């Protein structure tokens, strides 16, 4: 895929599609993978893995981890208006760029 994503690590996002248990859930982006076009969001697409202990003292049994979701399925939540929004770019005269909310115009 190798395109620039509209989501960055630390953004609060809402899941737009998916099954009933995860749809419209919000969470913080933990990891972004632009090469695959996927993001890992806290509390969304929770996957259970069965693991053996690799060393003495490591946890074993069923471990819950967050699975990846396609970036096109999530939308950034504006910190000011608390609504899911598209992300625009605001360019200042000195050449500096900021991301902005398309609904209220606030930069973040």
C-alpha positions in Angstrom: 0.0 0.0 0.0 2.8 2.4 1.0 0.8 5.6 1.2 0.7 8.2 3.9 -2.0 7.5 6.5 -4.4 10.0 8.1 -3.9 8.4 11.5 -0.9 8.9 13.8 0.2 7.2 16.9 -1.6 8.6 19.9 -4.7 9.7 18.0 -8.1 8.9 19.4 -10.1 7.1 16.7 -13.5 5.5 16.2 -14.1 2.2 14.3 -16.6 2.8 11.5 -17.3 -0.8 10.3 -17.0 -4.3 11.7 -19.1 -6.6 13.8 -21.5 -5.5 16.5 -19.0 -6.0 19.4 -16.4 -3.5 18.0 -18.4 -1.1 15.8 -18.5 2.6 17.0 -15.9 1.8 19.7 -13.2 4.4 20.4 -9.6 3.8 21.4 -6.1 5.2 21.2 -3.8 4.3 18.3 -0.9 2.3 19.7 0.9 1.5 16.4 0.7 2.5 12.8 1.9 0.4 9.9 1.8 2.4 6.6 3.4 -0.4 4.6 0.4 -2.7 5.3 -2.1 0.2 5.7 -3.1 -1.0 9.2 -3.3 0.4 12.7 -3.4 -1.2 16.1 -6.0 0.4 18.3 -6.3 -0.1 22.1 -9.4 -2.2 23.0 -10.5 -2.9 19.4 -10.1 -6.3 17.7 -8.9 -8.1 20.8 -7.4 -11.4 19.9 -6.7 -14.3 22.3 -3.4 -16.2 21.8 -2.4 -19.5 23.5 1.3 -19.2 24.5 3.9 -21.4 26.2 6.4 -19.8 28.5 9.6 -19.1 26.6 11.8 -18.7 29.8 11.2 -19.5 33.4 8.9 -16.8 34.9 7.2 -15.8 31.6 3.4 -15.9 31.5 1.7 -18.8 29.9 -1.8 -19.7 29.0 -4.3 -17.4 27.2 -2.9 -13.9 26.5 -5.1 -11.1 25.0 -3.5 -8.8 22.5 -4.9 -6.1 20.2 -5.1 -7.1 16.5 -4.6 -4.9 13.5 -7.4 -3.0 11.7 -7.3 -1.4 8.3 -6.7 2.3 8.5 -9.6 3.1 6.1 -12.0 1.6 8.7 -11.2 4.1 11.4 -11.8 7.9 11.7 -10.0 10.4 13.9 -12.0 11.9 16.7 -11.5 15.7 17.1 -10.3 16.7 20.6 -12.4 19.9 20.6 -15.8 18.8 19.1 -15.6 15.1 20.1 -16.9 14.0 16.8 -15.4 11.6 14.2 -14.0 13.8 11.4 -11.9 13.8 8.3 -8.4 15.3 8.7 -7.3 18.3 6.6 -4.0 20.1 6.4 -3.5 23.8 7.3 -0.4 25.4 5.8 0.9 28.6 7.5 2.8 31.4 5.7 6.1 30.2 7.1 5.6 26.8 5.5 4.6 25.0 8.7 1.9 22.3 8.4 -0.8 21.3 11.0 -3.5 18.8 10.9 -7.0 20.2 11.3 -10.6 19.0 11.9 -12.7 19.4 8.7 -15.9 19.9 10.8 -14.9 22.7 13.3 -11.6 23.9 11.8 -9.6 23.4 15.0 -5.9 22.3 14.6 -4.5 19.4 16.5 
